[in-house]
Amino acid sequence: MHIDWAALGQVFGVSLVVTVGLVGIFTLGIVGTSPRAAGSADSAAGSADSAAGAGALARRSGAYACFALCAAAVGYGIYLIVV
C-alpha cells in the first residue's frame, strides 16, 4: 500500500485554511448582527441619527453577506460530496 503524502498534506492544508476562513467569516457575521452598546464609539462621536442608521444598515447588510457566503461554501461542499 502506497500513501501519497504530498496529496494528503495538500488536502490537510487546504482544509485547514478553508475552515479557519469560514469560521472567521461567520464570526464577522455574528459581530455584524450584534447590537451596539450605548457607549460605543459611534454614539460617542456625536454622529447624526441618519448617519448612525446608515452605518447600522451597512453593518447588517455586510453580516448577511457573510452568512450568505458561509451558506454558499456549505452548499458547494455538499455538491462536491454528492456529485
Secondary structure in CASP SS format (residue, H / E / C, confidence):
PFRMAT SS
TARGET T0000
AUTHOR 0000-0000-0000
METHOD secondary structure of the structure
MODEL  1
M C 1.00
H C 1.00
I C 1.00
D C 1.00
W H 1.00
A H 1.00
A H 1.00
L H 1.00
G H 1.00
Q H 1.00
V H 1.00
F H 1.00
G H 1.00
V H 1.00
S H 1.00
L H 1.00
V H 1.00
V H 1.00
T H 1.00
V H 1.00
G H 1.00
L H 1.00
V H 1.00
G H 1.00
I H 1.00
F H 1.00
T H 1.00
L H 1.00
G H 1.00
I H 1.00
V H 1.00
G H 1.00
T H 1.00
S C 1.00
P C 1.00
R C 1.00
A C 1.00
A C 1.00
G C 1.00
S C 1.00
A H 1.00
D H 1.00
S H 1.00
A H 1.00
A C 1.00
G C 1.00
S C 1.00
A C 1.00
D H 1.00
S H 1.00
A H 1.00
A H 1.00
G H 1.00
A H 1.00
G H 1.00
A H 1.00
L H 1.00
A H 1.00
R H 1.00
R H 1.00
S H 1.00
G H 1.00
A H 1.00
Y H 1.00
A H 1.00
C H 1.00
F H 1.00
A H 1.00
L H 1.00
C H 1.00
A H 1.00
A H 1.00
A H 1.00
V H 1.00
G H 1.00
Y H 1.00
G H 1.00
I H 1.00
Y H 1.00
L H 1.00
I H 1.00
V H 1.00
V C 1.00
END
